[in-house]
């Protein structure tokens, strides 16, 4: 290694250590917020890899990210301001110590979940044929600790990295302690064998011998670029300080030995003059950065946007128009819509289990797509977390991913990727002078609901668990709105994560705008419209529903009209989160007239969508309602037995009985 390269690496390492020592000092002075995870002792991994990773490569880091960020981006000033909670920080003070972003560098504090995101970034680069300034293949790298090897998402992602031949470099910084737990107490077997079993090339080195670290890092990066294959680079290292701030209960004599073999300790001892020069340069830069940050303002609280203002415009209702898809099956409509959009937009990528031909998905929505677009339709193993994680990475990389989860029940396995990753990106990563506004378009679609006898783990309606996640949108398709209109709009306008729940009974049904005599079908003039089925006479009661429940709610609407002489008005929002001002106003307008509300949903009753609607109505107008009831699932598993399932799921008879009881109670 040339002396100039060696000195450059050591100078970066001294800068990193000096920054983190100042951060610990600032924390003790009460000038920082949250926590600080330092990489003191591990600085050389980022410093050396900075010699080989370029501005065109994507890098994802973890909670111990300061050193990687400084080495790869040079952003000392932005990092210090960020950790000090100032709006001049890399993420405007929102991300703090663990959540950093600058150009193609990202970090997040949730362990393991960013490994599939790294795979998605690599897939994006491969599809786009991205190159470095030197004309070599761009790669994606991620830094993990050995404790992260307990996370299943790591292996889901590593498997697909290998099968799809993605240019990914996993950098395993092995300091032998997961917070306070020693490695031999928590991890079984040989760590490298876990990756060689997946046909991933491994490289092994340490931070105590700079020449070996340099050589191994060079070979690992070169392998990923040249072979377009994943690799694992294990770097044995020492964490010299506590896991976070001061919580260190490792044996004192063990830590002392680590300090003795630390390369920067040796550098200071062997070359004091050069070390002092590097340290003094770092100190001056850090002093200036801290002073500038202290003068900078704290970020301001965003202005709250209320769902319904004191004065709102009237809701605009348009009569239903026939579309070219009238009387066509829903799965065919969606499939053709996907094919048309994929032909027009090369950013669109499909990912999911069993979505490739000849099978074409459990409900045949993707049949034919993999044959027509073989480079952009990816069938996966049973890897729900990786499916959405890779989708998140594709989104960050400028693609437009559509992730299919085979059954809505399996959405619980992707909750982390939605809540702690996708939902955070636009909110964490762009609020600063350093980063432009970030869009992270990703569509996560899944069949939901019962009625087909699939039983307790394949028939649930779990929508409520995904409501209220900031920066996301939740849509529930229904039998009256052309799904092609919705997906066309998403492909054209999507800027944030969208979950689309497709009731599984819809797939075989045909789109129809035909109504029974005496009722009119209308749609609100919104991006994601609500529908209203109103009687030609004045309505006696408002029925609110969404998704697949619209079918039997319409049946009940006719029954109560014929059998009980009750005119019911149905409102069925397409977008169930967030509730738009027009949707909420439509609900208010209706219940202010009828004074009665029945809410129908297939999910479990407690802490449900209906609960939020009732609360919102009462917040906005305490006099709007005289009576309210809900029809939903009792808190039992959904049975496989067909007759029992139909008896337990909400249905038209339940709605009829509930309405009858409401009226009887009013007259008593």
Secondary structure in CASP SS format (residue, H / E / C, confidence):
PFRMAT SS
TARGET T0000
AUTHOR 0000-0000-0000
METHOD secondary structure of the structure
MODEL  1
X C 1.00
X C 1.00
X H 1.00
X H 1.00
X H 1.00
X H 1.00
X H 1.00
X H 1.00
X H 1.00
X H 1.00
X H 1.00
X H 1.00
X H 1.00
X H 1.00
X H 1.00
X H 1.00
X H 1.00
X H 1.00
X H 1.00
X H 1.00
X H 1.00
X H 1.00
X H 1.00
X H 1.00
X H 1.00
X H 1.00
X H 1.00
X H 1.00
X C 1.00
X C 1.00
X C 1.00
X C 1.00
X C 1.00
X C 1.00
X C 1.00
X C 1.00
X C 1.00
X C 1.00
X C 1.00
X C 1.00
X C 1.00
X C 1.00
X H 1.00
X H 1.00
X H 1.00
X H 1.00
X H 1.00
X H 1.00
X H 1.00
X C 1.00
X C 1.00
X C 1.00
X C 1.00
X C 1.00
X C 1.00
X C 1.00
X C 1.00
X E 1.00
X E 1.00
X E 1.00
X E 1.00
X C 1.00
X C 1.00
X C 1.00
X C 1.00
X H 1.00
X H 1.00
X H 1.00
X H 1.00
X H 1.00
X H 1.00
X H 1.00
X H 1.00
X C 1.00
X C 1.00
X H 1.00
X H 1.00
X H 1.00
X H 1.00
X H 1.00
X H 1.00
X H 1.00
X H 1.00
X C 1.00
X C 1.00
X E 1.00
X C 1.00
X C 1.00
X C 1.00
X C 1.00
X C 1.00
X C 1.00
X C 1.00
X C 1.00
X C 1.00
X C 1.00
X C 1.00
X C 1.00
X C 1.00
X C 1.00
X E 1.00
X E 1.00
X C 1.00
X C 1.00
X E 1.00
X E 1.00
X E 1.00
X C 1.00
X C 1.00
X C 1.00
X C 1.00
X C 1.00
X H 1.00
X H 1.00
X H 1.00
X H 1.00
X H 1.00
X H 1.00
X H 1.00
X H 1.00
X H 1.00
X H 1.00
X H 1.00
X H 1.00
X H 1.00
X H 1.00
X H 1.00
X H 1.00
X C 1.00
X C 1.00
X E 1.00
X C 1.00
X C 1.00
X C 1.00
X C 1.00
X C 1.00
X E 1.00
X C 1.00
X C 1.00
X E 1.00
X E 1.00
X E 1.00
X E 1.00
X E 1.00
X E 1.00
X H 1.00
X H 1.00
X H 1.00
X H 1.00
X H 1.00
X C 1.00
X H 1.00
X H 1.00
X H 1.00
X H 1.00
X H 1.00
X H 1.00
X H 1.00
X H 1.00
X H 1.00
X H 1.00
X H 1.00
X H 1.00
X C 1.00
X C 1.00
X C 1.00
X C 1.00
X E 1.00
X E 1.00
X E 1.00
X E 1.00
X E 1.00
X E 1.00
X E 1.00
X C 1.00
X C 1.00
X E 1.00
X E 1.00
X C 1.00
X C 1.00
X E 1.00
X E 1.00
X H 1.00
X H 1.00
X H 1.00
X C 1.00
X C 1.00
X C 1.00
X C 1.00
X C 1.00
X C 1.00
X C 1.00
X H 1.00
X H 1.00
X H 1.00
X H 1.00
X C 1.00
X C 1.00
X C 1.00
X C 1.00
X E 1.00
X E 1.00
X E 1.00
X E 1.00
X E 1.00
X E 1.00
X C 1.00
X C 1.00
X C 1.00
X H 1.00
X H 1.00
X H 1.00
X H 1.00
X H 1.00
X H 1.00
X H 1.00
X H 1.00
X H 1.00
X H 1.00
X H 1.00
X H 1.00
X H 1.00
X H 1.00
X H 1.00
X H 1.00
X H 1.00
X H 1.00
X C 1.00
X C 1.00
X C 1.00
X E 1.00
X E 1.00
X E 1.00
X E 1.00
X E 1.00
X E 1.00
X C 1.00
X C 1.00
X C 1.00
X C 1.00
X C 1.00
X C 1.00
X C 1.00
X C 1.00
X C 1.00
X C 1.00
X C 1.00
X C 1.00
X C 1.00
X C 1.00
X C 1.00
X H 1.00
X H 1.00
X H 1.00
X H 1.00
X H 1.00
X H 1.00
X H 1.00
X H 1.00
X H 1.00
X H 1.00
X C 1.00
X H 1.00
X H 1.00
X H 1.00
X H 1.00
X H 1.00
X H 1.00
X H 1.00
X H 1.00
X C 1.00
X H 1.00
X H 1.00
X H 1.00
X H 1.00
X H 1.00
X H 1.00
X H 1.00
X H 1.00
X H 1.00
X H 1.00
X H 1.00
X H 1.00
X H 1.00
X H 1.00
X H 1.00
X H 1.00
X H 1.00
X H 1.00
X H 1.00
X H 1.00
X H 1.00
X H 1.00
X H 1.00
X H 1.00
X C 1.00
X C 1.00
X E 1.00
X C 1.00
X C 1.00
X C 1.00
X C 1.00
X C 1.00
X C 1.00
X C 1.00
X C 1.00
X C 1.00
X C 1.00
X C 1.00
X C 1.00
X C 1.00
X C 1.00
X C 1.00
X C 1.00
X C 1.00
X C 1.00
X E 1.00
X E 1.00
X E 1.00
X C 1.00
X C 1.00
X C 1.00
X C 1.00
X C 1.00
X C 1.00
X C 1.00
X C 1.00
X C 1.00
X E 1.00
X H 1.00
X H 1.00
X H 1.00
X H 1.00
X H 1.00
X H 1.00
X H 1.00
X H 1.00
X H 1.00
X H 1.00
X H 1.00
X H 1.00
X H 1.00
X H 1.00
X H 1.00
X C 1.00
X C 1.00
X C 1.00
X E 1.00
X E 1.00
X E 1.00
X E 1.00
X E 1.00
X E 1.00
X C 1.00
X C 1.00
X C 1.00
X C 1.00
X C 1.00
X C 1.00
X C 1.00
X C 1.00
X C 1.00
X C 1.00
X C 1.00
X C 1.00
X C 1.00
X C 1.00
X C 1.00
X H 1.00
X H 1.00
X H 1.00
X H 1.00
X C 1.00
X C 1.00
X C 1.00
X C 1.00
X E 1.00
X E 1.00
X E 1.00
X E 1.00
X C 1.00
X C 1.00
X C 1.00
X H 1.00
X H 1.00
X H 1.00
X H 1.00
X H 1.00
X H 1.00
X H 1.00
X H 1.00
X H 1.00
X H 1.00
X H 1.00
X H 1.00
X H 1.00
X C 1.00
X C 1.00
X C 1.00
X E 1.00
X E 1.00
X E 1.00
X E 1.00
X E 1.00
X E 1.00
X C 1.00
X C 1.00
X H 1.00
X H 1.00
X H 1.00
X H 1.00
X H 1.00
X H 1.00
X H 1.00
X H 1.00
X H 1.00
X H 1.00
X H 1.00
X H 1.00
X H 1.00
X H 1.00
X H 1.00
X H 1.00
X H 1.00
X H 1.00
X H 1.00
X H 1.00
X H 1.00
X H 1.00
X C 1.00
X C 1.00
X C 1.00
X C 1.00
X C 1.00
X C 1.00
X C 1.00
X C 1.00
X C 1.00
X C 1.00
X C 1.00
X C 1.00
X E 1.00
X E 1.00
X E 1.00
X E 1.00
X E 1.00
X E 1.00
X E 1.00
X C 1.00
X C 1.00
X C 1.00
X C 1.00
X C 1.00
X C 1.00
X C 1.00
X C 1.00
X C 1.00
X C 1.00
X C 1.00
X C 1.00
X C 1.00
X C 1.00
X H 1.00
X H 1.00
X H 1.00
X H 1.00
X C 1.00
X C 1.00
X C 1.00
X C 1.00
X C 1.00
X E 1.00
X E 1.00
X E 1.00
X E 1.00
X E 1.00
X C 1.00
X C 1.00
X C 1.00
X C 1.00
X C 1.00
X C 1.00
X H 1.00
X H 1.00
X H 1.00
X H 1.00
X H 1.00
X H 1.00
X H 1.00
X H 1.00
X H 1.00
X H 1.00
X H 1.00
X C 1.00
X C 1.00
X C 1.00
X E 1.00
X E 1.00
X E 1.00
X E 1.00
X E 1.00
X E 1.00
X E 1.00
X C 1.00
X C 1.00
X C 1.00
X C 1.00
X C 1.00
X C 1.00
X E 1.00
X C 1.00
X C 1.00
X C 1.00
X C 1.00
X C 1.00
X C 1.00
X C 1.00
X C 1.00
X E 1.00
X E 1.00
X E 1.00
X E 1.00
X E 1.00
X E 1.00
X C 1.00
X C 1.00
X C 1.00
X C 1.00
X C 1.00
X C 1.00
X E 1.00
X E 1.00
X E 1.00
X E 1.00
X E 1.00
X C 1.00
X C 1.00
X C 1.00
X C 1.00
X C 1.00
X E 1.00
X E 1.00
X E 1.00
X E 1.00
X E 1.00
X C 1.00
X C 1.00
X C 1.00
X H 1.00
X H 1.00
X H 1.00
X H 1.00
X H 1.00
X H 1.00
X H 1.00
X H 1.00
X H 1.00
X H 1.00
X H 1.00
X H 1.00
X H 1.00
X H 1.00
X H 1.00
X C 1.00
X C 1.00
X C 1.00
X C 1.00
X E 1.00
X E 1.00
X E 1.00
X E 1.00
X E 1.00
X C 1.00
X C 1.00
X E 1.00
X E 1.00
X E 1.00
X C 1.00
X C 1.00
X C 1.00
X H 1.00
X H 1.00
X H 1.00
X H 1.00
X H 1.00
X H 1.00
X H 1.00
X H 1.00
X H 1.00
X H 1.00
X H 1.00
X H 1.00
X H 1.00
X H 1.00
X C 1.00
X E 1.00
X E 1.00
X E 1.00
X E 1.00
X E 1.00
X E 1.00
X E 1.00
X E 1.00
X E 1.00
X C 1.00
X C 1.00
X C 1.00
X C 1.00
X H 1.00
X H 1.00
X H 1.00
X H 1.00
X H 1.00
X H 1.00
X H 1.00
X H 1.00
X H 1.00
X H 1.00
X H 1.00
X H 1.00
X C 1.00
X C 1.00
X C 1.00
X C 1.00
X C 1.00
X C 1.00
X E 1.00
X E 1.00
X E 1.00
X E 1.00
X E 1.00
X E 1.00
X E 1.00
X C 1.00
X C 1.00
X C 1.00
X C 1.00
X C 1.00
X C 1.00
X C 1.00
X C 1.00
X H 1.00
X H 1.00
X H 1.00
X H 1.00
X H 1.00
X H 1.00
X H 1.00
X C 1.00
X C 1.00
X C 1.00
X H 1.00
X H 1.00
X H 1.00
X H 1.00
X H 1.00
X H 1.00
X H 1.00
X H 1.00
X H 1.00
X H 1.00
X H 1.00
X H 1.00
X H 1.00
X H 1.00
X H 1.00
X H 1.00
X C 1.00
END
